[in-house]
């Protein structure tokens, strides 16, 4: 019974890590987009 609970916990942790990795990789900007520099004239 303890082994079954351990396997379920490991599967939940692995699934959570995969979801975090997938969401972290999906928010990358395309290569052609660059950031706009801040202008000091807007003060």
C-alpha positions in Angstrom: 0.0 0.0 0.0 2.9 2.4 0.8 4.5 1.7 -2.6 1.3 2.6 -4.4 1.0 5.9 -2.6 4.7 6.6 -3.3 4.2 5.9 -7.1 1.1 8.2 -7.1 3.1 11.0 -5.4 6.0 10.7 -7.9 3.6 10.8 -10.9 2.0 13.9 -9.6 5.3 15.6 -9.1 6.6 14.6 -12.5 3.3 15.8 -14.1 3.5 19.1 -12.4 7.1 19.6 -13.5 6.2 18.8 -17.1 3.3 21.3 -17.0 5.7 24.0 -15.6 8.3 23.3 -18.3 5.7 23.4 -21.1 4.2 26.7 -19.9 7.7 28.2 -19.4 8.7 27.4 -23.0 5.5 28.7 -24.6 6.1 32.4 -23.7 9.2 33.0 -25.8 9.1 35.9 -28.2 9.8 35.4 -31.9 13.4 36.1 -33.1 12.5 39.2 -35.1 11.0 41.1 -32.2 13.3 43.4 -30.2 12.5 45.4 -27.1 11.9 49.2 -27.3 14.4 51.3 -25.4 13.0 53.6 -22.7 13.0 57.3 -23.5 14.0 59.9 -20.9 11.9 62.6 -22.5 8.7 61.1 -21.1 9.3 62.4 -17.5 
